Amino acid sequence: MNNTQTKQRLEFQDIRELYSGGCKTQSDFKIGLEYERLPVRASSGEAVDYYSEFGICNFLRAFAKSENWDYITDDYNIIGLKQGHDTITLEPGCQIEFSLEPQKNICALQNRIEELNKAMMPIVNKMGIKLLNYGVSPLSTHKNINLIPKKRYEIMARYLWGILSDVMMRETAGIQGAFDFYDEDDAVRKFNIASKLTPFITAMFANSPIRGGVETGYKSFRALSWLNTDNERCGFCNKLQEDYSFDDYINYVMETPMIFINREDGPVRINGKLNFKEFMLSGYEGFEPTIEDYMLQANLCFPEVRLRNFLEIRNHDCGGKNTPYAILAIYKGILYNSDAMDEVEELFAGYKYSDFAELRYNVPKSALNSKFCRHYVKDFAREILYIAEKSLISQNCGDEKYLDYIKEFTLNGITPADVIIRNWYGSWHKNIKKLIDYTAS
């Protein structure tokens, strides 16, 4: 028999407060980072599994013992580590993700990443593992990559539709940035600007052309995988309406089919039989909605920009060691300066939602050489960098230095993927070991 809930019934206002509670004064704005990498065997380039002697579970055990981190578990299986506000967690195919406590400046995040890398390197070297700064598994494909033992991932893998959903879950690694807002209008403005920017930034940092040991014809195979994963919960969640609101975003989450809810006895699978609005109205098999159910539902939606009590900007390939900081610098320069946001809005004035939606489908293949209406993405990318750099200089924070890495590519009209493709057919002679060494540096 199912346990019915005795708590006060969940109301829309309870949900709304999750978002309005994130409003901060500008002096309290911070930057967050989630940074995923691909663990592969140094000897072969194959993806590292979870269970083996030199697998990811034992890596987590060794790191926790060495650095005094606590375990994060799921049914007694180790699925991550935590220390204070920092976590090291596993994505479905054993991808390792750093999630750091938000900081005022990018340099503080960089320092923390470098500390973690320094502590981690002796362990991965001893275990024969290389951590790649790359967007998709270069050799092993999803058919050879088992899910980690986390109930949520098993349920998601069975439910998510789309011909590349398994690729997205098991093979890809990305970088996400988090940014604050001071009120609802500011949140919506930043949400729209960030949504319009994402296909351009995805193009600039494209870094996943080799998959399964072959060149795919796509500069960001990772971005392609997201295009082919459950379109009910991925992509742009609005049509870039200027009058968007917290209520509109909540309705988007509530109208998306539910996958499961968690209860004390374990997950209750719903598998798209109803959405959260219907759950709010009539419950499900004796279960009534809780705020935790809504939070899970929101986390199982994967738009390009996700609204929480901050903005989470999601669709960037993992890349070279300075990639995370360059991505954060672009968004910080634009989203934390009203004049810079004005300039970006002017840059995109006159373009329709359909223009951005079409661009999102073109970028995985052609990146900076994609056309945005009559113009090349590379021309917009240079202007975006100029706006971001000018803003960061005016902020007098020193973070403009982090743009140097991507400027070397963008100002020359190329992406990290273009360099890999050139080397792949050139001095590497299609040798996967060369790609592994290059992306592990």
C-alpha positions in Angstrom: 0.0 0.0 0.0 1.3 3.4 -0.9 1.9 6.0 1.8 -0.2 9.1 1.3 1.3 12.4 2.2 0.2 14.2 5.4 2.1 17.5 4.7 0.3 20.7 3.7 -0.6 20.5 0.0 2.0 22.0 -2.4 0.9 25.3 -3.9 2.1 27.2 -6.9 3.4 30.0 -4.6 5.6 27.5 -2.8 7.3 26.7 -6.1 7.6 30.4 -7.1 9.5 31.1 -3.9 12.3 28.7 -5.1 13.1 31.3 -7.8 12.3 34.6 -6.1 14.4 33.4 -3.2 17.5 33.6 -5.4 17.4 37.3 -5.9 20.6 38.9 -4.6 22.1 42.4 -4.4 24.7 43.0 -7.2 27.5 43.2 -4.6 26.7 39.6 -3.7 26.9 38.2 -7.2 29.1 35.2 -7.7 30.0 32.7 -10.4 29.6 29.0 -10.3 31.3 26.2 -12.3 30.5 22.6 -13.1 33.4 21.0 -15.0 33.2 17.4 -16.4 36.1 15.3 -17.8 36.3 12.0 -19.5 38.4 9.3 -17.7 40.1 6.9 -20.2 42.8 4.3 -20.0 46.2 5.8 -20.7 47.3 2.6 -22.4 44.4 2.2 -24.8 42.2 5.3 -24.8 39.1 3.2 -23.8 36.6 4.6 -21.3 37.4 3.7 -17.7 34.6 1.6 -16.1 33.2 1.8 -12.6 33.8 -1.6 -11.0 37.3 -2.8 -12.0 40.4 -2.8 -9.8 41.6 0.4 -11.5 38.1 1.7 -12.0 36.4 4.9 -11.0 34.9 3.6 -7.7 38.4 2.7 -6.4 39.6 6.1 -7.7 37.0 7.8 -5.5 38.0 5.6 -2.6 41.6 6.5 -3.0 41.0 10.2 -3.4 38.7 10.3 -0.4 41.3 8.6 1.8 44.1 10.8 0.6 42.3 14.2 0.8 39.7 13.5 3.6 36.6 13.8 1.5 33.2 12.2 2.5 31.4 9.7 0.3 28.2 10.4 -1.6 26.3 7.1 -1.9 23.3 5.6 -3.7 22.2 2.3 -2.2 25.7 2.0 -0.6 27.4 2.5 -3.9 29.9 5.4 -4.0 28.8 7.9 -6.7 30.7 10.9 -5.6 32.6 12.8 -2.9 32.0 16.0 -1.0 34.1 18.4 1.1 32.4 21.6 2.4 30.5 23.1 -0.6 32.6 21.3 -3.2 31.7 18.0 -4.8 33.2 15.5 -7.2 30.4 13.5 -8.7 30.0 10.9 -11.5 27.9 11.4 -14.6 26.2 8.3 -16.0 29.2 6.9 -18.0 31.8 7.6 -15.2 32.5 11.1 -16.4 34.1 13.0 -13.4 32.5 16.3 -12.6 33.9 19.1 -10.3 31.1 21.3 -8.8 32.6 24.1 -6.9 31.3 26.6 -4.3 30.5 29.8 -6.2 33.1 32.6 -6.0 33.3 36.3 -6.6 36.1 36.0 -9.2 37.2 33.5 -11.8 40.7 33.3 -10.4 39.3 31.8 -7.1 37.7 29.0 -9.1 40.8 28.4 -11.1 42.9 28.1 -8.0 40.5 25.6 -6.5 40.5 23.5 -9.8 44.3 23.5 -9.8 44.4 22.4 -6.2 42.1 19.5 -7.0 44.1 18.6 -10.1 47.3 18.6 -8.1 45.8 16.2 -5.5 44.2 14.0 -8.1 47.0 13.5 -10.5 49.2 11.1 -8.5 46.2 8.8 -8.0 45.1 8.8 -11.6 48.6 8.3 -12.8 49.1 5.3 -10.5 45.8 3.8 -11.8 46.7 4.4 -15.4 43.9 6.9 -16.0 44.0 10.1 -18.1 41.3 12.8 -17.6 40.5 14.3 -21.0 39.5 17.9 -21.6 37.3 16.9 -24.5 33.6 16.8 -25.3 32.9 13.2 -26.3 34.4 9.8 -25.7 37.1 9.6 -28.4 37.2 5.8 -28.7 34.6 3.9 -26.6 30.9 4.3 -27.5 27.9 4.0 -25.4 27.5 0.3 -26.3 30.7 -0.3 -24.4 30.2 2.1 -21.5 28.1 0.8 -18.6 26.0 3.1 -16.4 27.2 3.7 -12.9 25.1 2.1 -10.2 22.8 5.1 -9.6 19.1 4.5 -9.6 18.3 7.9 -11.2 20.5 7.2 -14.2 19.0 3.7 -14.9 15.5 5.2 -14.9 16.6 8.1 -17.1 18.3 5.8 -19.6 15.2 3.7 -20.0 12.9 6.7 -20.4 14.8 9.4 -22.4 14.0 9.1 -26.1 16.0 10.3 -29.1 18.5 8.5 -31.2 21.5 9.9 -29.4 20.3 10.0 -25.8 22.6 7.2 -24.8 25.5 9.1 -26.4 24.6 12.2 -24.4 24.4 10.3 -21.1 27.4 8.0 -21.4 29.9 9.6 -23.7 29.8 13.4 -23.3 31.5 15.9 -21.1 30.7 19.6 -20.8 31.1 22.8 -18.9 28.3 24.7 -17.2 28.4 28.2 -15.7 26.1 29.7 -13.0 25.2 33.4 -12.6 23.1 35.4 -10.2 20.3 37.9 -10.7 18.9 40.7 -8.5 15.2 40.5 -9.3 12.7 38.8 -11.7 13.1 41.3 -14.5 16.9 40.9 -14.3 16.6 37.1 -14.3 14.4 37.1 -17.4 16.6 39.5 -19.2 19.7 37.5 -18.5 17.8 34.3 -19.3 16.9 35.6 -22.8 20.4 37.0 -23.5 22.1 33.8 -22.4 19.7 31.7 -24.5 20.6 33.7 -27.6 24.3 33.5 -26.8 24.5 29.8 -26.3 24.6 28.6 -29.9 27.4 31.2 -30.6 29.4 30.1 -27.5 28.8 26.4 -28.4 30.3 27.2 -31.8 33.3 29.0 -30.4 34.2 26.2 -28.0 33.4 23.2 -30.3 35.7 20.4 -29.3 34.4 17.0 -30.1 35.0 16.0 -33.7 36.5 12.6 -33.2 34.2 9.9 -31.8 34.6 6.1 -31.8 38.1 6.5 -33.3 36.9 8.3 -36.5 36.3 11.9 -37.6 32.5 12.4 -37.5 31.9 15.3 -39.8 30.7 17.3 -36.8 32.8 19.8 -34.9 30.7 19.3 -31.7 29.3 15.8 -31.6 28.4 16.5 -28.1 26.0 19.3 -29.2 24.6 17.0 -31.8 23.8 14.5 -29.2 21.7 17.0 -27.3 19.8 17.9 -30.5 18.8 14.2 -30.6 17.8 13.8 -26.9 14.1 14.1 -25.7 13.0 17.4 -27.3 10.2 17.7 -24.7 12.8 18.6 -22.1 15.8 19.9 -24.1 16.6 22.9 -26.3 15.1 26.4 -25.8 12.3 26.2 -23.2 10.7 29.4 -24.4 10.5 31.3 -27.7 12.8 34.0 -26.3 9.8 36.1 -25.3 10.6 39.5 -23.8 7.7 39.2 -21.4 8.8 35.9 -20.0 8.5 35.4 -16.2 9.2 33.0 -13.3 5.6 31.8 -13.8 6.2 31.0 -17.4 9.3 28.9 -16.6 7.5 27.1 -13.8 4.7 26.3 -16.3 7.3 24.9 -18.7 8.7 22.6 -16.0 5.2 21.6 -14.9 4.0 20.8 -18.5 7.0 18.5 -19.2 6.2 14.8 -18.7 7.3 13.4 -15.4 9.8 10.5 -15.3 9.8 9.5 -11.6 9.5 10.7 -8.0 11.4 9.6 -5.0 9.9 8.1 -1.8 11.3 6.4 1.2 10.9 3.0 -0.4 12.7 4.0 -3.6 11.8 5.7 -6.9 8.3 5.6 -8.1 8.3 5.4 -11.9 5.8 7.6 -13.8 7.4 7.3 -17.3 5.6 10.2 -18.9 2.0 9.1 -17.8 1.3 12.6 -16.6 3.0 16.0 -16.1 3.5 17.9 -12.9 0.4 20.1 -13.4 -1.7 16.9 -13.5 0.2 15.6 -10.5 -0.6 18.8 -8.6 -4.3 18.4 -9.4 -4.9 14.8 -8.7 -1.7 13.1 -7.3 -0.4 9.8 -8.6 -1.3 6.3 -7.2 -1.9 7.8 -3.7 1.2 10.0 -3.7 0.8 13.8 -3.3 3.3 16.3 -4.7 6.0 17.8 -2.5 8.4 20.7 -3.1 11.2 18.0 -3.5 9.1 16.4 -6.3 9.1 19.7 -8.1 12.8 20.3 -7.6 13.5 16.8 -9.1 11.2 17.5 -12.0 13.0 20.8 -12.7 16.4 19.0 -12.6 15.1 16.5 -15.1 14.5 19.3 -17.6 17.6 20.1 -19.7 17.1 23.4 -21.6 20.1 25.3 -22.9 19.7 27.7 -20.0 18.1 26.4 -16.9 16.5 28.7 -14.4 17.0 27.9 -10.7 17.6 30.4 -7.9 20.4 31.3 -10.3 20.9 30.9 -14.0 22.7 27.7 -15.2 24.1 27.9 -18.7 24.7 24.4 -20.0 25.8 23.7 -23.5 29.6 23.9 -23.9 32.0 21.2 -24.8 34.7 20.4 -22.3 37.9 21.7 -23.7 41.6 22.7 -23.0 42.6 23.5 -19.5 41.7 27.2 -19.9 38.3 26.6 -21.5 36.2 26.8 -18.3 37.6 30.2 -17.3 37.2 31.6 -20.8 33.5 30.5 -20.9 32.9 32.0 -17.5 34.6 35.3 -18.5 32.4 35.8 -21.6 29.2 35.4 -19.7 30.5 37.4 -16.7 31.5 40.2 -18.9 28.1 40.4 -20.5 25.6 39.3 -17.8 27.2 41.3 -15.0 27.2 44.6 -16.9 24.0 46.4 -18.0 25.7 48.3 -20.8 27.1 45.0 -22.2 23.7 43.5 -22.1 22.4 46.5 -24.0 25.0 45.9 -26.7 24.2 42.2 -27.0 20.5 43.0 -27.3 21.3 45.5 -30.0 23.5 43.0 -31.8 20.6 40.5 -31.9 17.9 43.1 -32.6 15.6 42.1 -35.5 16.4 38.4 -35.4 13.5 36.0 -34.7 13.2 33.0 -32.4 13.2 30.8 -35.5 16.6 32.2 -36.5 18.2 31.1 -33.2 16.4 27.8 -33.3 17.8 27.1 -36.8 21.3 28.1 -35.8 21.2 25.7 -32.9 20.8 22.9 -35.4 23.6 24.1 -37.7 26.3 24.8 -35.1 27.2 21.2 -34.3 28.4 20.6 -37.8 29.9 23.9 -38.9 30.5 25.8 -35.7 31.9 29.2 -36.6 31.3 28.7 -40.3 27.6 28.3 -39.7 25.4 31.0 -41.2 23.1 33.1 -39.0 20.7 34.4 -41.5 23.0 36.2 -44.0 26.1 36.4 -41.8 28.7 34.0 -40.4 28.7 33.0 -36.8 32.4 33.8 -36.6 31.6 37.5 -37.2 29.1 37.6 -34.3 31.6 35.6 -32.1 34.2 38.3 -32.6 31.7 41.0 -31.6 30.6 39.0 -28.5 34.3 38.7 -27.4 34.8 42.4 -27.9 31.7 43.3 -25.8 32.8 40.9 -23.0 36.4 42.1 -23.0 35.4 45.8 -22.8 33.0 45.0 -20.0 35.5 43.0 -18.0 38.1 45.8 -18.3 35.6 48.3 -17.0 34.8 46.0 -14.1 38.5 46.3 -13.0 38.6 42.7 -11.9 41.4 41.3 -14.1 39.2 38.6 -15.5 39.7 39.8 -19.1 42.9 37.8 -19.2 40.9 34.6 -19.3 39.6 35.6 -22.8 43.1 35.3 -24.2 42.7 31.5 -24.7 39.6 31.7 -26.9 40.7 34.9 -28.7 43.6 32.9 -30.3 40.9 30.7 -31.9 38.0 33.0 -32.6 39.9 36.0 -34.0 41.4 33.6 -36.5 38.0 32.1 -37.4 38.7 28.6 -36.0 37.6 26.5 -33.1 39.5 23.9 -30.9 37.8 21.2 -33.1 39.4 22.7 -36.3 42.9 22.3 -34.7 42.1 18.7 -33.8 40.8 17.9 -37.3 43.9 19.4 -38.9 46.2 17.4 -36.6 44.1 14.2 -37.1 44.7 14.2 -40.8 48.2 15.7 -40.5 50.9 14.8 -38.0 48.8 12.5 -35.9 48.0 10.2 -38.8 44.6 9.3 -37.3 46.4 7.9 -34.2 43.9 8.0 -31.3 46.8 7.9 -28.8 47.9 11.4 -30.1 44.4 12.7 -29.5 44.4 11.3 -26.0 47.7 12.9 -25.2 46.7 16.2 -26.6 43.3 16.4 -24.8 44.8 15.2 -21.5 47.3 18.0 -21.3 
